[in-house]
């Protein structure tokens, strides 16, 4: 409670463009215009739009009712503007699609015509009517009439509301130093804005740094990762925080306060990476960069091409024996080094925290245990890398020899109705890439790919698939049932969908094309920012078509595989796109926020704090005020943080909180209108406005 209050003290004041809405009913004569949209055939093919418009004309205070082919198109917008002027309209109802899709369009139309945009109401007769009642045109038409009636009833109680304006901190935060995060940071910095780039690992590059080649043009990944990382590290407007995590985030779009917690590296900038410290260190542990297939010391270089190119100490493995500090010729090792905290203020945030590979559970049908000759695709990637644990050779664990036959199994951890139902998108092409590398190194090796189908979804991918077939890679449309140990190798049991019969094959090595899942660390960020996730656990965009880069939290953007699995090209593309979205915020001195927010009446509030506890956006703080000589708690809304979700208003038993634009008179008038006729034959649903 105190933390919220302290956070709010540092926030700038919010400027409003006009006065508070009136609480009493206006004396103004209501003049309502109703516009029924055909939406081509989306609505008109099911709903009799002419009949709906005729019905709307009979409703109280409606002075004009029209039907339009496309209300959102220029002719439809011009018609509304002309009617506002000609008929003196002071309320508008548009019966069309979702307010999420075209609400801003019609609000802008009203504003350009001199009418307050919050005196416009939409009735969704497309998604909520024509699309779900295609087999009942008569019923759909009656329902559309009822929806228009409800909208007219609500808009009669609407008040003019005014948007809020907040100043913008013209700097950005990027969380995640992978390829998407680095690209976003670089684009914003090149545009002239300071950027704070936070990475929890001791190096930049993320998952891409572990890979050998891309699967678009078979380019060396290091030729892409290293130049980008060096540009970021050397950019004068980018501050890079490695070994750092976000401790807390408060505030709102344009004014985020971010507390960063930095772990000590225990190695100073004077380190020249000579390696003397690692040679002296007596402690060896599995190397996560090599997927546990090799060891590293407790003081180590993250990988041979790390950026920054500095050693660091594994806090959990280090015994503090001091051997590394004694061996360092430049006195760069300081085992007494402490971490620190720093607070930064930014106007926009990019989430680029990536995803992680699926790891088969202990009991699995593929006999994967990290000890047998069954490998994951990431383990194969590291083995094929010249700087990997086997020096670029795909060696069997059991006897250290090269395989004469090898099978890839697709969709491991993906497209499983009982597990991860999504397609991870990268697995098919990653397998084809690795198969081509293996064929180039060892032409005689027999390679089989067991799959349900191959998804080569980008323009150059089909060519790579054909090239792999031409070079002798055998693709079998045969989902694998199990992999079991055999005499000197592994036995695959599958079902050939082409031949329609079970098949059995012995191979020397199996590679599981493991999919991608959400990172374990994402939940903390979700709790801080209140960013929602979809059913698959990945972070969810505000709208898959209209706002694919933004989250439900204004000013917070998505980039890379934290949204869903992506290849390198898509990650870089989305990094630049997220940067462009952020620049739309950073380029302004102040930010406009809509007026649909909650408001507390302090005279009714009894300090029960239910609203404070339930607010999902931490937008309610608690003040201590004096009432009748006694200190009392009273809730108050931080207007810039409020998203207008209405949870607080719904929970308040004292009716002390009102959601502007959704007051009790507005909601009850809709209910009364809906139940005026045949109340027993209807079901009312309270659905989200957005």
Helices and strands as residue ranges (DSSP letters): H 2-9, E 15-16, E 32-37, H 49-56, E 62-68, H 74-87, E 91-96, H 99-112, G 117-119, E 120-124, I 126-130, H 137-155, E 164-167, E 171-175, H 179-190, E 194-198, G 206-210, H 222-234, E 238-241, E 244-252, E 255-262, H 276-280, E 284-286, G 288-290, E 295-297, E 299-301, E 311-313, H 323-327, E 340-346, E 348-351, E 355-357, E 374-376, H 377-384, E 405-412, H 427-441, E 446-451, H 461-470, E 474-485, E 490-496, E 501-507, E 509-514, E 516-518, H 522-529, E 556-558, H 568-586, E 590-593, E 598-600, H 610-614, E 620-627, E 630-637, H 647-651, E 657-659, H 664-674, G 679-681
